[in-house]
Amino acid sequence: MRLIYLMLLILLFPTSVFAQPYRTVSYDEFGRKVITFTCDPNETPDWFKENYLKEEETEQKKTIASASTDTKISEPQRTPPAAGSIPAKIETVDAEGKEIFTENYRIGYAGQCTWYARGRFREVNGVELPTIGYAKDWLMAPLISDKVDVCLDVNVVPEHSIAVYAPKADSRLKGHVVFVEYVERDTKGNPVNVYYTDANGKQDTEKNKYTKGCDGKVIKESFQEFRENRHLKLVGYVVKK
């Protein structure tokens, strides 16, 4: 009933009820998305604040407090992983002592960059990505999953995201995806060095197959090296919502 009353007020007196909020999307120093809604409090009548806004704030605080106990948020790593180490838990041993892939890495073609990025994203963020296609197409992920978003500003480099590379000129190339583990930044928050892991990448010794001890290995590069190579360029990131 209260919702209907508010809707009628907005329709009848759109400027006298409250100012329309402005939605601003930005990113903090760790590359995490921050959405801010702002409006002019001077345009909101006192009677509306007293009767509605206080109650709404209380309900929102209760909702946030409840959600925080149920949701595990992946925090940015505070120290860089050692270059050459393998933080991903790709394999395990079954009851018969045979090495098998862990649950996060059992879908897709083992050894491909998309197989690894999908598994690592699920391992760290708890989000299972659907099968999307070639690596260069992965910025379409939000169209088929409501649990992820994309960041098209390549200078942001969000940690725990999937960096997507597309061909510079040769459209026959399938692109590449890597998982961003950690980012070293300057005092202004600009990326300096990027620590990432991947499979079937530039340092892989055996292409198009799972290479134990190589796939998932931490690679450290300057941001300039990370942005592009001879054939591919960075075009954006897949991030957890």
C-alpha positions in Angstrom: 0.0 0.0 0.0 2.8 2.4 0.9 4.5 1.6 -2.4 1.4 2.5 -4.4 1.1 5.8 -2.4 4.7 6.7 -3.2 4.3 5.9 -6.9 1.2 8.2 -7.0 3.2 11.0 -5.3 6.0 10.6 -7.8 3.6 10.7 -10.8 1.7 13.7 -9.5 4.5 15.7 -8.0 7.8 14.4 -9.5 9.9 17.4 -8.5 8.4 18.0 -5.1 8.9 14.5 -3.7 12.6 14.0 -4.1 15.3 14.7 -6.7 16.0 11.9 -9.1 19.3 10.2 -8.1 22.4 10.1 -10.4 24.1 6.7 -10.8 27.9 7.0 -10.9 30.2 4.0 -11.6 33.8 4.2 -10.5 36.6 1.9 -9.3 38.7 2.0 -6.1 42.5 1.6 -5.8 42.1 -2.2 -5.9 40.0 -2.2 -9.1 36.7 -3.0 -7.4 33.6 -1.4 -8.9 31.9 1.2 -6.8 28.3 2.4 -7.6 27.2 5.6 -6.0 23.7 7.1 -6.1 23.5 10.8 -5.3 20.7 13.4 -5.1 20.2 16.8 -3.7 18.9 16.5 -0.1 17.6 20.1 -0.2 14.9 19.0 -2.7 13.6 16.3 -0.4 10.8 17.6 2.0 11.3 17.0 5.7 8.0 15.2 6.1 9.2 12.7 3.5 12.5 12.1 5.2 10.8 11.6 8.6 8.2 9.2 7.4 10.0 7.2 4.7 13.7 7.6 4.3 14.6 6.7 7.9 12.6 3.5 7.8 14.1 2.6 4.4 17.6 3.1 5.8 16.9 0.8 8.7 15.5 -1.9 6.4 18.6 -1.6 4.1 21.0 -1.9 7.0 19.2 -5.0 8.2 19.4 -6.5 4.7 23.1 -5.7 4.3 23.9 -7.1 7.8 22.0 -10.3 6.9 23.7 -10.7 3.5 27.2 -10.2 5.0 26.8 -13.3 7.1 25.8 -15.4 4.1 28.1 -14.1 1.4 31.9 -14.7 1.2 33.5 -11.7 -0.6 36.8 -12.3 -2.3 39.2 -9.7 -0.8 42.1 -8.4 -2.8 45.4 -10.1 -2.0 47.6 -7.9 0.2 51.0 -9.3 -0.9 52.0 -10.4 -4.4 52.2 -14.2 -5.2 55.6 -15.5 -6.0 56.4 -15.5 -9.7 56.5 -19.1 -10.9 54.3 -20.4 -8.1 50.9 -22.1 -8.8 48.2 -20.8 -6.4 45.4 -22.7 -8.2 44.4 -26.1 -6.9 44.0 -27.8 -10.3 44.5 -31.4 -9.3 43.8 -33.7 -6.4 44.1 -37.5 -5.7 41.1 -39.8 -5.7 40.6 -42.8 -3.4 42.7 -45.0 -5.7 45.6 -42.6 -5.6 45.0 -41.4 -9.1 45.5 -37.7 -10.0 42.3 -36.1 -11.2 41.1 -32.5 -11.8 39.4 -30.8 -8.9 35.8 -29.9 -9.3 36.5 -26.3 -10.5 38.5 -27.6 -13.5 36.4 -30.5 -14.8 34.5 -28.5 -17.5 35.9 -27.6 -20.8 39.0 -28.6 -22.8 41.8 -29.1 -20.4 44.8 -27.0 -21.2 42.9 -24.3 -23.1 43.0 -20.7 -21.7 39.2 -20.6 -21.4 39.2 -23.9 -19.4 41.7 -22.5 -16.9 40.2 -19.0 -16.6 36.8 -20.4 -16.0 38.0 -22.8 -13.3 40.2 -20.2 -11.5 37.4 -17.6 -11.6 35.1 -20.1 -9.9 37.8 -21.2 -7.5 38.4 -17.7 -6.3 35.1 -15.9 -6.7 32.6 -18.8 -6.3 31.0 -17.9 -9.6 30.5 -20.5 -12.3 30.7 -19.1 -15.8 28.7 -20.6 -18.6 30.4 -21.8 -21.8 30.9 -18.6 -23.8 32.9 -19.5 -26.9 36.3 -18.3 -28.1 38.4 -16.2 -25.7 37.9 -13.1 -27.7 34.1 -13.3 -27.2 34.2 -13.4 -23.4 33.1 -9.8 -22.9 29.7 -11.1 -23.8 29.5 -13.0 -20.5 27.0 -10.6 -18.8 24.5 -11.4 -21.6 24.3 -15.0 -20.5 25.1 -14.7 -16.8 23.7 -12.3 -14.3 26.5 -12.9 -11.8 29.2 -11.1 -13.7 29.8 -7.7 -15.3 32.4 -6.3 -17.7 34.9 -3.4 -17.3 36.0 -1.9 -20.6 38.6 0.5 -19.1 41.7 -1.5 -19.6 43.7 0.8 -17.3 41.6 -0.4 -14.2 42.9 -4.0 -14.0 40.6 -5.3 -11.3 42.1 -8.1 -9.2 40.4 -11.5 -9.4 39.0 -10.6 -12.8 39.5 -12.3 -16.2 41.4 -10.2 -18.7 40.2 -10.6 -22.3 42.4 -10.2 -25.3 41.2 -9.9 -28.9 43.1 -10.0 -32.2 44.7 -6.7 -33.4 44.3 -7.5 -37.1 43.9 -11.2 -37.9 40.2 -12.0 -37.1 41.0 -15.7 -37.4 42.8 -15.7 -34.1 40.7 -16.9 -31.1 42.1 -14.4 -28.6 43.2 -15.2 -25.1 42.0 -14.9 -21.5 44.0 -14.8 -18.2 43.2 -14.5 -14.5 44.4 -11.4 -12.7 45.8 -12.5 -9.4 47.4 -9.3 -8.0 48.2 -5.8 -9.2 51.0 -3.5 -7.9 50.0 0.2 -8.2 51.6 3.5 -7.8 50.5 6.1 -5.3 47.7 7.3 -7.6 46.3 3.8 -8.0 47.6 3.3 -11.6 48.7 -0.3 -12.4 52.5 -0.8 -12.5 53.0 -4.6 -12.4 50.4 -7.3 -13.0 50.6 -10.8 -11.6 48.4 -13.2 -13.6 47.9 -16.9 -14.3 46.8 -18.7 -17.4 47.0 -21.8 -19.6 48.0 -22.2 -23.2 49.7 -18.8 -23.0 53.0 -17.3 -24.1 55.1 -19.2 -21.5 53.3 -22.6 -22.0 55.7 -25.3 -23.1 53.1 -27.6 -24.6 50.2 -25.9 -26.5 46.6 -27.1 -26.5 47.0 -29.6 -23.6 47.2 -29.5 -19.9 50.8 -28.9 -18.9 51.4 -29.8 -15.2 53.7 -27.3 -13.5 53.2 -24.7 -16.3 49.4 -24.1 -16.5 48.4 -21.9 -13.7 51.9 -20.5 -13.0 52.1 -16.9 -11.8 53.6 -14.6 -14.4 54.7 -11.1 -13.5 54.7 -8.4 -16.2 54.7 -4.6 -16.4 51.4 -3.1 -17.2 52.7 -2.1 -20.6 53.7 -5.7 -21.4 50.3 -6.9 -20.0 48.3 -4.7 -22.3 49.4 -6.2 -25.6 51.7 -8.5 -27.5 52.5 -8.9 -31.2 49.1 -10.2 -32.2 46.6 -9.5 -29.3 45.5 -6.4 -27.4 43.7 -6.2 -24.1 40.0 -5.2 -24.5 38.5 -5.5 -21.1 37.7 -7.6 -18.0 35.1 -10.0 -16.8 34.4 -9.2 -13.1 32.2 -10.6 -10.4 29.2 -8.4 -9.6 
